[in-house]
């Protein structure tokens, strides 16, 4: 291929410790050929944005299971814009009720992938948007 | 049946999640080939394969203890009263994430999380309100707390003392299993070594002062929920339990003075027979480990007392009402396994914390099982089944093999500290998820028998932002009214005591919380001494 691999950061914001989904998605994205950085648990939004900048990623993904996705994403949007990363592809996964999808998109999230989304769907979405 | 007869009919291959191939028909030959019936024994007798009591549910049916708690202490108190009024016989307290991770409600890290997934507790005043009017010597109370366990246990004991209960009458459990938090669930705070020391403090304190209370509930549950298969679930839990025992023994306590108070928390979903065999094998193996490895003289030191609950891992977002049926099967498996306590994730739990109605359906599911279906009539009703006895023998062997792998990786403390167990579990989770997505593992409503659903029609548990705000005011008021000098002095003692590995911290922490020091203040002092955990990330 020779092309530069797409770099993805998967972040676990907040105090929620349910990381099975995040880790499974990290493995799936690695298997699909992406470069993946995982933050580990209990990161503040600032931590995640800092790491995204430092790691120079193309895609920023958040895994949120606790139900706090709306306040977290509102804060995230502000920080991403401040950091000049507002143009990066931003995706959110986890325990996201269908009713909140539109709200998340209105905040600025590019793709919402609720629990159980097939890996291919996430991979194709990223491939389609970044390339 | 001979092979000739079965060969006429095409059959599909079946392999359990634990990797055990399942035959079409089992006979006595299979039982014999797998190790025979020698290990079955009698209920109530070592090695307890058939149950830890001779009469089991005929004398005392399983306790029903739904996990509950949300918002403020006042809201949680209402739910407790409601569940007790509906016949629930134990309480299982859910704390919000800030409490679990040791942050006060006014800490910036707590933003958006106060009261969201459990009850917010900042000071003893919150515990006083939550348990107001509840007879602590009559009901068993389980505290689902880990990283901050010693502080919340201190609060519960301080509360009981303040209300005039003798600590020796208290029955219940603290989850207090930090090693599994590093593998799944994730509410760790301190590094591994001081965390184990704190658990040792609770074990030693309870052995002396609160002898009927279980200071630790070792959880295979969350390891399985993180993706482990049933064999890994049991093996890692036993390795972890042994690590706590080794620590306590090194501090000079006698095995027979505390081992029987260690309890376990396991997960149920998936194949019913695999679950039953897992628990029968687990009981037998744990009894042997406590006797042969840890040197217990009293055979009852090795009884495996457990809560075995229907796990969220089996529930689906799709067609959520199906989860009610799943819960009933999990409850059946749990009862057939001889559990002491049962809990069921509610049908809406793939979305939200359970609404009152959903929690009631779970409770009724267990009550129907007790009252109508006959599973409590006789002990270990599946004993003697060729299939179940063969599987029990097979599961035991595989759990032992899995435990040997942990030993080969340097023991459980090293294996968890370096992220080995975490990587094993997440690899298994990934394989299982791929099997679901490829249709190799079947899940009704997910990869077969799907419905075209827009968004499933489930009532969400309301999260009341205004209630969370009340918690800030309440905390501010308590901080203003308490004796500040007494708090400072008590926290200074905690700091000093924490520096000395040979001293039990529980009395100092009880003094601090009695003076209305906050969870965050006590944990903050301990963080200064111990530092915080640095998560190893291995894939």
Interface residues (C-beta under 8 A of the other chain):
Chain A: X14 X15 X16 X17 X18 X19 X20 X23 X24 X26 X27 X28 X30 X38 X40 X41 X42 X44 X66 X67 X68 X71 X72 X95 X97 X98 X99 X114 X115 X116 X118 X119
Chain B: X97 X98 X100 X101 X103 X109 X110 X111 X112 X113 X116 X117 X181 X184 X185 X186 X187 X188 X225 X226 X227 X316 X317 X318 X350 X351 X352 X426 X427 X429 X430 X433 X434 X437 X446 X454 X455 X460 X463 X535 X537 X539
